[in-house]
Structures are given as structure tokens and as C-alpha cells.
Amino acid sequence: MFILTAHLLVTLAKLARPGGLRAVAAESLAVKHQLLIMKRSRQRAPNLTSTVDEIKTIPCTPVSHPFVERLIGTVRREYLDRTLFWNRGDLERKLDNYKAYYNQHRCHTGLAGATPAERSGVPAQPIARLESYTWRQHCNGLFQTPAAA
């Protein structure tokens, strides 16, 4: 009973947001589609158990995968909105540069000011002192971080 009540409250909260009706309809359609796929797969191979569950993102519903949506938003706001790219190869090269900056040099408040590389065990960069430092440029000069001189 509790699960049904919670589901009802969440659905009502989704409906109250702008574009909520479209999001709830899209979610309902995605669930129906997933159930149809599961039913067909059970009919084809009834003794086969699935070991990998596929998770689909629901259109117009950023709350379905908040961590991925936040990363995409960060990349767009911090980098893609300020950068021009000419073709697919150029975009891939620029995104690789941003990925290196994001994981190795950009401080994350969720990690207590550390970088993801430091958190994973990679040795930290030497700390720059106020008496002697230089600026290290990333992503063609779009970002700069202090470096020990």
C-alpha cells in the first residue's frame, strides 16, 4: 500500500511541473514498451534469465538519471556553450581535452575540493606556492589553473 501511495505522490509531483503531462505520458509509454519487450523475450526463450538489465532514459524527464543529466549540463554550460567545433573529429578532440581537464585538474566540491583523479589514487599535482607559480592552460586557454613553478 505504501509503494502505491508513494508512486501516486511522485506522479502528481511530476504532473505539477512544467511539461509534466508530457513527461508522465512518455514515462508510461516507455514502461509499456519495456514490458512488451520483456514479454516477447520470455515467449521466445522462457528458460533464459536475463543477466543484464537495460536502463532507458525517459524523454523530457531529467530526474530519471540525475547524475548523467548533471554531467551533461556541466559539459554544456562550462565548455560547449563557449566553444566552436567544425566536425565530428574536432568535437571528439575537444571533448577529450575537456575530459582530461575535468578529471585531472578541475576541483569538485562534492569531492571536498579534490579531483576525480586524486580520489581514484593518482598522485596529486604539486601545490603551487604564492611566491612562485605559473598558469597552466586547458582546452585552448578556456580554463587556467595555477601550477607549481
Stockholm file with secondary structure:
# STOCKHOLM 1.0

chainA/1-149         MFILTAHLLVTLAKLARPGGLRAVAAESLAVKHQLLIMKRSRQRAPNLTSTVDEIKTIPCTPVSHPFVERLIGTVRREYLDRTLFWNRGDLERKLDNYKAYYNQHRCHTGLAGATPAERSGVPAQPIARLESYTWRQHCNGLFQTPAAA
#=GR chainA/1-149 SS CHHHHHHHHHHHHHHHSTTHHHHHHHHHHHHHHHHHHHHHHHHHCTTCCCSCCCCCCCTTCGGGSHHHHHHHHHHHHHTGGGCCCCSHHHHHHHHHHHHHHHHHTCCBGGGTTBCHHHHTTCCCCCCCCSSSEEEEEETTTTEEEEEEC
#=GC SS_cons         CHHHHHHHHHHHHHHHSTTHHHHHHHHHHHHHHHHHHHHHHHHHCTTCCCSCCCCCCCTTCGGGSHHHHHHHHHHHHHTGGGCCCCSHHHHHHHHHHHHHHHHHTCCBGGGTTBCHHHHTTCCCCCCCCSSSEEEEEETTTTEEEEEEC
//
